Amino acid sequence: MRTIIEPFRIKMTEALPITERDHREKALVAAHYNAFLLNAGDITIDMLTDSGTGAMSARQWAALMMGDESYAGSHSWHNFEKTVRDITGLKHIFPTHQGRAAERILAATRLKPGHIVPSNSHFDTTRANIEYAGAAAEDLLTPEGEDIYSTKHFKGNIDLGKLERIIAEKGVQNIPFAMITVTNNTGGGQPVSMANMKAMKKLLVKHNIPLVIDCCRFAENAYFIKEYEAGYKDKSLMDIAQEMFALADAATMSAKKDGLANIGGFFACNNDQWAEDFRNLLILTEGFPTYGGLAGRDLEVIAVGLREALEYDYQRYRHATVEYMSSRLIERKIPIVQPAGGHAVFIDAAGFCPHLKPLDYPGIGVVNALYLEGGIRSVELGSVMFGRVNAKTGEETTAPRELVRLAFPRRVYTQSHFDYVIEVLDHVWQHRHEIPSHKITKQAPFLRHFTAYFVPGKVAAANPVKQQKAG
Ligand SMILES: *Cc1c(COP(=O)(O)O)cnc(C)c1O
């Protein structure tokens, strides 16, 4: 097969900071060893997130100039609404400034203490908003989904047996809605199959529980369905997306992902009462319902971006970049979540640093080593992000997995950038026994990973890891 090339050429460049190691050491100290607190100007390759970090197309920049900044009923709103409706088919559509604004208003209007919201895996902001409303967020992955080395496809699927048991145990009256995250960001960016979503919907319909899709990466998920699920090879990504959304009663979206925009989101639903309640709170905190916290130009950009995300050549190229890096890390036996996810490579930090325990925060160790070695920024998705401290006892629970995510901003980095990242990762892997433990010295009561301060422990005496665990 021919090389899958970037289906675009570059007409504007942005300089990358190329830094020296001693500069990075000082920068990391100043950031209290928390990569979130680094200045972007001190970072060479920023793989912290794929959220809002993409490059806009010439069509998007042109659309931006067409932004209609009228307070109410602008033509930009109509373009936005039409695009979201063409894709989702949902009746009521509300722009929000980000995905989490949609989540917050949904949680505030539909959830009460004692409620439970099951999902394949909740994203951190989704979980936090559900918990902030006093409800519980339940992750129900399949056994393959929980096994980071299983090479099965559709490891983002929800476990229907677990879902059925939770409904029986907790009672339908305590489950105002269920969610499915496509692709499953916290679960390794793994996709959800159409068959799984259909079976989930069937089960929910039986119990009269609405289905809310967290659809941040709906187009990437549609690509996986086309490539890997029987019966979808000849369908367009738009057809697949529409088939997916036909199962939804509502959707929350961050346009910073598959909206190919730098800001924005939306909530969409069919239920009139849900829409009424959502609208009232939206006006209170986001803005008038035809702009919902966004400028008219943002609405235009998102309307173009949502359609570009569904272009096959774009998705094929994007998947090829993640696949390119994954396969080269697997060759080097570096432990990563398999198969390659949609938007990121996830390193198994526990397998990378067998000398560290979960409360030594191996993920933070790997993140900081990548920064010191190559100015690369990644993010821990492990016991810092998902662990909990009991406010009364001070006892700390750990996360089921210690992952480090290297997210791929959309249309930003080229193959030589990825080659550089692979080289740096290989060096850190060769010196993995030198990665220190970290301790938290300051933290917030929720979403602590954003602002926590760390200090590294002493590096164990040179003790090269002899055995290489096969990835
Ligand atoms: C990014 C993301 C969100 C939150 O969206 P923001 O725009 O960052 O507020 C919710 N769910 C998933 C799966 C995400 O990836």
The ligand as an ORCA input file, in Angstrom:
! r2SCAN-3c Opt
* xyz 0 1
  C     -12.841     16.967     26.201
  C     -13.898     16.074     26.639
  C     -14.984     16.543     27.395
  C     -15.069     17.968     27.913
  O     -15.016     18.919     26.914
  P     -14.336     20.360     27.150
  O     -14.594     21.076     25.864
  O     -12.900     20.150     27.432
  O     -15.035     20.993     28.293
  C     -15.970     15.632     27.701
  N     -15.904     14.342     27.321
  C     -14.878     13.860     26.603
  C     -14.861     12.436     26.185
  C     -13.837     14.702     26.257
  O     -12.803     14.204     25.558
*
